[in-house]
Amino acid sequence: MNKEPDCIFCSIIAGDIPSTEVATSEHAYAFRDLHPAAPSHIVVVPKRHHPNVNELSHTDPELTGHVVALAAEAATKDGLDADGWRLLTNTGEHAGQTVQHVHFHVLGGERLGPLNAPRN
């Protein structure tokens, strides 16, 4: 793992900040979001620091697959398979990315609404 000193997700992966693990693999880590946006809200991060999904997919597409596979495993462990779940990532300021370590949100446990309000 390459750890960025000011990255909260790197600190979580390193065990410096506590988290509630849902699933883990050699390549990625899934844990409960502290401020859930749905009854089930899991954050999935690669163990190696990459700032966003664009950079990750270009420099390490195989790792991208590992992260998505762990997201599916975490959703299954949380019992989301029967009714479905959403996988979401934000890339860049306009998308709302607030932590510069690529991460995916697994959301489920209730009927989810649309991603954005209709545009006028």
Z-matrix of the N, CA and C atoms (Angstrom, degrees):
N
C 1 1.449
C 2 1.527 1 109.29
N 3 1.320 2 116.47 1 133.30
C 4 1.458 3 120.31 2 172.65
C 5 1.527 4 107.12 3 -99.15
N 6 1.306 5 117.49 4 115.79
C 7 1.460 6 122.81 5 -174.11
C 8 1.521 7 110.78 6 -99.22
N 9 1.320 8 115.02 7 126.24
C 10 1.462 9 121.16 8 172.31
C 11 1.520 10 107.33 9 -87.60
N 12 1.325 11 119.25 10 130.36
C 13 1.464 12 121.63 11 -171.42
C 14 1.535 13 115.11 12 -62.19
N 15 1.319 14 118.55 13 -31.41
C 16 1.466 15 120.51 14 -177.04
C 17 1.521 16 113.35 15 -104.00
N 18 1.326 17 117.85 16 17.11
C 19 1.459 18 121.66 17 -176.49
C 20 1.530 19 110.03 18 -98.17
N 21 1.328 20 116.19 19 119.69
C 22 1.463 21 120.30 20 -178.62
C 23 1.527 22 111.49 21 -62.78
N 24 1.337 23 118.01 22 -37.43
C 25 1.466 24 119.32 23 -179.13
C 26 1.528 25 111.33 24 -70.85
N 27 1.324 26 117.75 25 -35.74
C 28 1.472 27 119.93 26 174.19
C 29 1.527 28 109.91 27 -61.55
N 30 1.334 29 116.76 28 -39.71
C 31 1.462 30 120.54 29 178.93
C 32 1.526 31 111.61 30 -67.82
N 33 1.324 32 117.51 31 -36.49
C 34 1.469 33 120.93 32 176.46
C 35 1.524 34 109.78 33 -65.50
N 36 1.319 35 117.07 34 -46.72
C 37 1.464 36 121.50 35 -179.94
C 38 1.528 37 110.66 36 -60.19
N 39 1.327 38 116.99 37 -39.33
C 40 1.465 39 122.11 38 -179.48
C 41 1.528 40 112.41 39 -73.47
N 42 1.331 41 117.39 40 -11.38
C 43 1.454 42 121.09 41 -178.74
C 44 1.519 43 113.61 42 86.00
N 45 1.331 44 117.49 43 7.81
C 46 1.458 45 121.39 44 179.18
C 47 1.532 46 111.88 45 -75.66
N 48 1.327 47 116.68 46 -25.60
C 49 1.460 48 122.99 47 176.32
C 50 1.529 49 106.14 48 -120.82
N 51 1.336 50 118.15 49 129.48
C 52 1.467 51 119.39 50 -177.81
C 53 1.528 52 112.27 51 -68.63
N 54 1.319 53 114.99 52 149.98
C 55 1.460 54 121.93 53 176.62
C 56 1.518 55 108.22 54 -149.84
N 57 1.324 56 115.69 55 164.71
C 58 1.461 57 121.07 56 176.87
C 59 1.521 58 108.17 57 -103.12
N 60 1.318 59 116.14 58 104.79
C 61 1.459 60 122.21 59 -177.24
C 62 1.526 61 111.42 60 -68.30
N 63 1.328 62 114.96 61 137.89
C 64 1.457 63 121.94 62 171.59
C 65 1.522 64 109.29 63 -107.29
N 66 1.334 65 116.24 64 -43.30
C 67 1.466 66 121.45 65 179.36
C 68 1.525 67 108.38 66 -157.77
N 69 1.322 68 115.67 67 156.07
C 70 1.453 69 119.44 68 177.04
C 71 1.518 70 109.03 69 -149.74
N 72 1.309 71 115.64 70 156.44
C 73 1.457 72 122.32 71 175.95
C 74 1.523 73 107.41 72 -144.37
N 75 1.291 74 115.89 73 -178.29
C 76 1.459 75 120.57 74 177.02
C 77 1.535 76 111.70 75 -60.93
N 78 1.338 77 115.61 76 -29.42
C 79 1.459 78 120.71 77 -170.83
C 80 1.525 79 115.94 78 -108.02
N 81 1.330 80 117.19 79 -19.46
C 82 1.464 81 119.17 80 -172.32
C 83 1.528 82 110.76 81 -147.12
N 84 1.335 83 114.81 82 165.68
C 85 1.455 84 121.73 83 -177.87
C 86 1.522 85 108.30 84 -138.94
N 87 1.334 86 116.86 85 135.17
C 88 1.462 87 122.66 86 179.06
C 89 1.526 88 108.68 87 -121.54
N 90 1.334 89 115.82 88 131.64
C 91 1.459 90 120.64 89 -177.20
C 92 1.528 91 110.28 90 -146.18
N 93 1.317 92 116.29 91 161.28
C 94 1.463 93 122.02 92 -179.07
C 95 1.527 94 111.09 93 -71.81
N 96 1.326 95 115.60 94 136.16
C 97 1.461 96 121.46 95 175.98
C 98 1.532 97 109.06 96 -72.24
N 99 1.318 98 117.09 97 136.75
C 100 1.469 99 120.98 98 179.85
C 101 1.526 100 112.71 99 -71.57
N 102 1.320 101 117.32 100 -21.49
C 103 1.461 102 122.21 101 -179.63
C 104 1.524 103 108.18 102 -127.07
N 105 1.335 104 116.99 103 74.47
C 106 1.464 105 120.28 104 -171.75
C 107 1.527 106 113.87 105 -64.19
N 108 1.328 107 114.57 106 139.55
C 109 1.456 108 122.36 107 176.75
C 110 1.525 109 110.97 108 -98.72
N 111 1.329 110 117.31 109 0.63
C 112 1.459 111 123.94 110 179.01
C 113 1.529 112 106.62 111 -156.43
N 114 1.339 113 117.98 112 164.53
C 115 1.464 114 119.36 113 178.28
C 116 1.527 115 113.45 114 -53.70
N 117 1.313 116 116.96 115 -37.19
C 118 1.462 117 121.56 116 172.28
C 119 1.521 118 107.27 117 -115.49
N 120 1.323 119 116.31 118 117.48
C 121 1.471 120 121.20 119 179.74
C 122 1.525 121 107.09 120 -138.48
N 123 1.311 122 114.86 121 107.03
C 124 1.462 123 122.77 122 -176.76
C 125 1.520 124 108.66 123 -116.37
N 126 1.315 125 116.53 124 135.79
C 127 1.465 126 122.28 125 175.98
C 128 1.526 127 107.45 126 -102.41
N 129 1.333 128 116.44 127 131.81
C 130 1.463 129 121.85 128 -179.43
C 131 1.522 130 107.91 129 -121.27
N 132 1.343 131 115.72 130 125.09
C 133 1.462 132 121.38 131 -176.48
C 134 1.516 133 110.65 132 -129.78
N 135 1.336 134 117.21 133 145.38
C 136 1.461 135 118.08 134 169.77
C 137 1.520 136 109.02 135 -70.99
N 138 1.314 137 116.56 136 149.02
C 139 1.464 138 119.80 137 179.65
C 140 1.523 139 112.08 138 -73.28
N 141 1.328 140 117.60 139 -22.62
C 142 1.466 141 121.25 140 173.76
C 143 1.523 142 108.36 141 -91.68
N 144 1.310 143 116.20 142 137.51
C 145 1.465 144 121.19 143 -178.02
C 146 1.525 145 110.71 144 -71.23
N 147 1.310 146 114.70 145 125.82
C 148 1.467 147 124.00 146 169.70
C 149 1.526 148 105.31 147 -137.49
N 150 1.321 149 119.24 148 134.69
C 151 1.458 150 120.28 149 -173.03
C 152 1.528 151 115.74 150 -68.42
N 153 1.333 152 117.78 151 -31.60
C 154 1.466 153 119.26 152 -178.49
C 155 1.528 154 109.76 153 -159.28
N 156 1.321 155 115.68 154 171.60
C 157 1.468 156 120.01 155 -175.26
C 158 1.525 157 111.63 156 -68.29
N 159 1.321 158 118.04 157 -29.81
C 160 1.459 159 120.32 158 177.75
C 161 1.524 160 110.57 159 -62.74
N 162 1.326 161 116.40 160 -48.08
C 163 1.463 162 120.95 161 179.19
C 164 1.531 163 110.64 162 -65.53
N 165 1.326 164 116.92 163 -43.44
C 166 1.466 165 120.95 164 179.88
C 167 1.522 166 111.27 165 -60.29
N 168 1.316 167 117.31 166 -47.24
C 169 1.467 168 120.17 167 -176.17
C 170 1.527 169 111.91 168 -66.26
N 171 1.335 170 117.62 169 -30.06
C 172 1.468 171 120.37 170 179.25
C 173 1.524 172 112.73 171 -81.14
N 174 1.340 173 116.82 172 -38.05
C 175 1.459 174 118.88 173 -175.26
C 176 1.517 175 114.18 174 -92.22
N 177 1.349 176 117.43 175 -24.59
C 178 1.459 177 119.85 176 -176.62
C 179 1.528 178 110.68 177 -150.95
N 180 1.342 179 117.73 178 68.11
C 181 1.463 180 120.00 179 -177.58
C 182 1.524 181 113.28 180 -60.18
N 183 1.325 182 117.48 181 -30.03
C 184 1.465 183 119.57 182 178.20
C 185 1.531 184 110.74 183 -64.89
N 186 1.323 185 116.91 184 -39.52
C 187 1.463 186 120.60 185 177.74
C 188 1.526 187 110.40 186 -64.70
N 189 1.322 188 117.15 187 -36.27
C 190 1.465 189 120.83 188 176.37
C 191 1.526 190 109.92 189 -55.11
N 192 1.320 191 116.67 190 -44.79
C 193 1.463 192 121.35 191 178.04
C 194 1.513 193 112.59 192 -62.80
N 195 1.334 194 117.45 193 -39.95
C 196 1.466 195 120.98 194 178.10
C 197 1.530 196 111.47 195 -62.90
N 198 1.321 197 116.54 196 -40.02
C 199 1.463 198 120.76 197 -178.79
C 200 1.531 199 109.84 198 -67.21
N 201 1.317 200 117.27 199 -44.28
C 202 1.464 201 120.60 200 179.44
C 203 1.531 202 110.39 201 -65.27
N 204 1.327 203 117.49 202 -38.54
C 205 1.468 204 120.58 203 177.16
C 206 1.523 205 111.02 204 -62.54
N 207 1.326 206 117.76 205 -39.78
C 208 1.468 207 119.73 206 178.15
C 209 1.530 208 110.35 207 -69.01
N 210 1.320 209 117.59 208 -34.51
C 211 1.466 210 120.18 209 175.77
C 212 1.527 211 110.37 210 -59.87
N 213 1.331 212 116.92 211 -43.63
C 214 1.468 213 120.76 212 178.09
C 215 1.528 214 110.87 213 -64.29
N 216 1.324 215 117.12 214 -41.23
C 217 1.471 216 120.87 215 177.68
C 218 1.527 217 110.56 216 -62.16
N 219 1.329 218 117.33 217 -43.65
C 220 1.463 219 121.18 218 179.55
C 221 1.529 220 110.84 219 -63.55
N 222 1.323 221 117.07 220 -41.95
C 223 1.470 222 120.46 221 178.13
C 224 1.523 223 110.60 222 -61.13
N 225 1.318 224 116.59 223 -42.44
C 226 1.459 225 120.98 224 178.31
C 227 1.524 226 110.63 225 -63.17
N 228 1.330 227 116.44 226 -46.48
C 229 1.474 228 120.42 227 178.99
C 230 1.522 229 111.64 228 -59.80
N 231 1.320 230 117.11 229 -30.32
C 232 1.460 231 121.00 230 -178.70
C 233 1.527 232 112.09 231 -89.90
N 234 1.330 233 117.29 232 5.65
C 235 1.459 234 121.47 233 175.36
C 236 1.513 235 115.15 234 74.86
N 237 1.323 236 117.31 235 27.71
C 238 1.465 237 120.67 236 -175.78
C 239 1.527 238 114.03 237 -91.57
N 240 1.322 239 118.03 238 -6.55
C 241 1.466 240 120.86 239 -174.75
C 242 1.523 241 113.76 240 -60.65
N 243 1.316 242 117.67 241 -41.00
C 244 1.469 243 120.68 242 -173.07
C 245 1.526 244 112.64 243 -62.01
N 246 1.317 245 117.14 244 -43.98
C 247 1.460 246 120.15 245 -174.68
C 248 1.518 247 114.63 246 -105.31
N 249 1.322 248 117.57 247 -9.69
C 250 1.459 249 121.09 248 177.33
C 251 1.512 250 113.21 249 101.58
N 252 1.323 251 114.06 250 164.80
C 253 1.450 252 121.49 251 -177.72
C 254 1.513 253 109.42 252 -155.01
N 255 1.320 254 115.64 253 162.76
C 256 1.465 255 122.02 254 -178.42
C 257 1.529 256 108.67 255 -113.78
N 258 1.333 257 115.60 256 139.82
C 259 1.462 258 122.38 257 173.02
C 260 1.516 259 107.15 258 -114.56
N 261 1.326 260 116.17 259 122.52
C 262 1.463 261 121.38 260 -172.09
C 263 1.523 262 109.93 261 -134.79
N 264 1.323 263 116.09 262 139.17
C 265 1.461 264 120.63 263 170.28
C 266 1.522 265 108.44 264 -137.56
N 267 1.314 266 115.57 265 150.12
C 268 1.459 267 122.23 266 177.85
C 269 1.523 268 108.06 267 -114.61
N 270 1.325 269 115.54 268 134.79
C 271 1.459 270 120.29 269 178.41
C 272 1.518 271 108.90 270 -126.91
N 273 1.316 272 115.75 271 111.39
C 274 1.459 273 121.37 272 177.05
C 275 1.522 274 113.48 273 93.62
N 276 1.309 275 113.37 274 166.66
C 277 1.466 276 122.27 275 -175.19
C 278 1.528 277 112.65 276 -60.13
N 279 1.319 278 118.00 277 -45.32
C 280 1.463 279 120.32 278 -176.92
C 281 1.521 280 112.22 279 -66.27
N 282 1.313 281 117.51 280 -24.63
C 283 1.465 282 121.00 281 178.03
C 284 1.523 283 111.79 282 -86.31
N 285 1.320 284 117.33 283 -11.66
C 286 1.452 285 120.96 284 178.61
C 287 1.517 286 114.71 285 96.30
N 288 1.344 287 118.18 286 18.24
C 289 1.459 288 119.80 287 178.03
C 290 1.523 289 108.71 288 -68.53
N 291 1.338 290 116.20 289 122.69
C 292 1.461 291 120.72 290 -178.01
C 293 1.524 292 112.93 291 -110.43
N 294 1.322 293 118.03 292 -21.02
C 295 1.461 294 122.19 293 176.13
C 296 1.519 295 107.42 294 -115.75
N 297 1.321 296 116.66 295 125.72
C 298 1.464 297 121.17 296 -175.18
C 299 1.538 298 111.88 297 -85.92
N 300 1.310 299 115.50 298 48.89
C 301 1.474 300 124.32 299 171.68
C 302 1.515 301 103.02 300 -137.19
N 303 1.324 302 117.48 301 118.24
C 304 1.460 303 120.34 302 -174.73
C 305 1.521 304 109.53 303 -51.42
N 306 1.327 305 115.60 304 135.78
C 307 1.457 306 121.02 305 178.80
C 308 1.514 307 109.43 306 -152.61
N 309 1.304 308 113.82 307 150.56
C 310 1.450 309 122.11 308 179.93
C 311 1.521 310 108.58 309 -116.71
N 312 1.320 311 116.17 310 143.10
C 313 1.457 312 121.68 311 176.56
C 314 1.522 313 108.09 312 -105.48
N 315 1.324 314 117.12 313 126.78
C 316 1.456 315 123.51 314 171.28
C 317 1.522 316 105.06 315 -99.58
N 318 1.328 317 116.52 316 117.87
C 319 1.457 318 122.18 317 -177.11
C 320 1.518 319 110.02 318 -121.43
N 321 1.316 320 117.05 319 136.57
C 322 1.456 321 120.58 320 177.79
C 323 1.506 322 111.37 321 -177.40
N 324 1.319 323 114.88 322 -166.85
C 325 1.454 324 120.77 323 179.93
C 326 1.514 325 113.70 324 94.92
N 327 1.313 326 117.00 325 -2.67
C 328 1.463 327 123.35 326 175.55
C 329 1.529 328 107.19 327 -162.24
N 330 1.330 329 116.11 328 167.31
C 331 1.470 330 119.58 329 175.28
C 332 1.525 331 107.48 330 -67.86
N 333 1.324 332 116.02 331 122.63
C 334 1.465 333 121.39 332 -178.17
C 335 1.522 334 110.11 333 -90.83
N 336 1.296 335 116.10 334 143.06
C 337 1.454 336 121.55 335 179.06
C 338 1.518 337 111.61 336 -81.51
N 339 1.333 338 115.88 337 -176.61
C 340 1.461 339 119.66 338 178.01
C 341 1.511 340 110.95 339 -65.71
N 342 1.320 341 116.01 340 158.50
C 343 1.456 342 120.30 341 -178.53
C 344 1.522 343 112.67 342 -69.52
N 345 1.304 344 117.76 343 -37.73
C 346 1.461 345 122.09 344 -179.38
C 347 1.510 346 109.63 345 -135.66
N 348 1.313 347 114.95 346 154.16
C 349 1.454 348 119.53 347 172.47
C 350 1.529 349 108.89 348 -67.60
N 351 1.321 350 117.36 349 151.56
C 352 1.474 351 119.49 350 178.81
C 353 1.529 352 111.26 351 -58.35
N 354 1.332 353 115.18 352 143.85
C 355 1.459 354 120.42 353 178.27
C 356 1.506 355 109.40 354 -84.93
N 357 1.308 356 116.53 355 144.92
C 358 1.481 357 121.52 356 177.99
C 359 1.487 358 110.61 357 -92.45
